[in-house]
Amino acid sequence: MKKIVTVLGARPQFIKASAVSAAIAKADSLDEVVIHTGQHFDANMSDVFFAELGMSKPAYLLNIHGGSHGAMTGRMLSEIERVLMDEKPDAVLVYGDTNSTLAGALAAVKLHIPVAHVEAGLRSFNMRMPEEINRILTDRVSSWLFAPTAAAMQHLMQEGTDSKKIYLVGDVMYDVALYHGARVSPEAGMLGQLNLLPENYVLATVHRAENTDSPERLAAIVDALDSIAKNIRVIWPMHPRTRAVLRQSGRLEQLSKRVTLTEPVGYLDMVQLEKYAALIATDSGGVQKEAFFFGVPCVTLRDETEWVELVAAGWNRLASPAGGDDIHSVIQDALGSRGQSIFPYGDGRAAEMIVSHLSESPGLSSTSSRTSGIL
């Protein structure tokens, strides 16, 4: 039996891991131990959240959140290293581009434990984004690079990555969307609570620091959504950081008169809201893809996106809050639109392929032969 330690910290990572962890559980040759760094931890990361995903509670909860990027990553690195020295795994599995991702990868590689990176090769080409730094460094030290798209694979090849380390597996988010999307219907849930009809509302999510920390960018987003709400209902499950900033600026009360503001919602509630929306306006990387999986047009409230294939196919449109774009007009034009029929994210078997590659890899040596001491 080969032991995999999975390092997670952000809510989207648990969602992605739900598919891969389920596949690992079915594999006779693999055993998984999950570390939750605590990077995102709130009421929506409770036992109910894991139950919704069909996941067991993490074996380790490090409770590390807040502080600067360096302080957070450093604390995670130290604590993850301690767990790895105790567990002595055969490989460490990380997802995406958070501080938890980088800390897990660095802790592992410094102990000569091979790293598997899910969502490898994604690039925004904006080095001001902490996520871009995290994903590039994680790719550099990983032994298995599981690319979600052909474009991601090409990025890795252009950077000189050994092709033997790269596996085009598709996107685990597609696996997740297929499974959990089939579990929701337009009845009951958030649609029932908010008296919503399918395709008669815009769903908005805003959480990135580049937007919430910029008064100008956030004001452009708020003004656009407030204006759109004159013609179609806008539902905004609001991130605590976004709510605090808007309350401090005095914009929250006025916005709530026209836009329906809710607390962050549970995972299945969010899937329901996404699946039946007329349009999604977001600055989230994962929500952009989920919109596509459910056939919903999307407007991305950022200067760039990693999912360029969705823009090219007409499913996604960029509206920069700082670039002079008329966000209201972009949203209005996107309502009712449809993109091209494309299949860039695989066939819904990404998790199965990832586990197959790990199970069959000669690079995954037995635990007993690995030294995990301080180097």
Salt bridges, closest charged atoms under 4 A:
ASP47 OD1 - LYS57 NZ 3.70
GLU79 OE1 - ARG82 NH2 3.04
GLU87 OE1 - LYS3 NZ 2.82
ASP97 OD2 - ARG135 NH2 2.62
GLU119 OE1 - LYS16 NZ 2.83
GLU119 OE2 - LYS289 NZ 3.15
GLU131 OE2 - ARG208 NH1 3.17
GLU132 OE1 - ARG135 NH1 2.35
ASP139 OD1 - HIS117 ND1 2.57
ASP139 OD2 - ARG123 NH2 2.91
GLU159 OE2 - ARG123 NE 2.76
ASP171 OD2 - LYS289 NZ 2.50
GLU210 OE2 - ARG217 NH2 3.64
ASP223 OD1 - ARG251 NH2 2.59
ASP226 OD2 - ARG258 NH2 3.15
GLU263 OE2 - ARG243 NH2 3.57
ASP283 OD1 - HIS207 ND1 3.28
ASP303 OD2 - ARG217 NH1 3.20
GLU304 OE2 - ARG302 NH2 3.70
GLU306 OE2 - ARG135 NH2 3.23
GLU306 OE2 - ARG302 NH2 3.06
ASP347 OD2 - ARG349 NE 3.07
GLU352 OE2 - ARG349 NH1 3.42
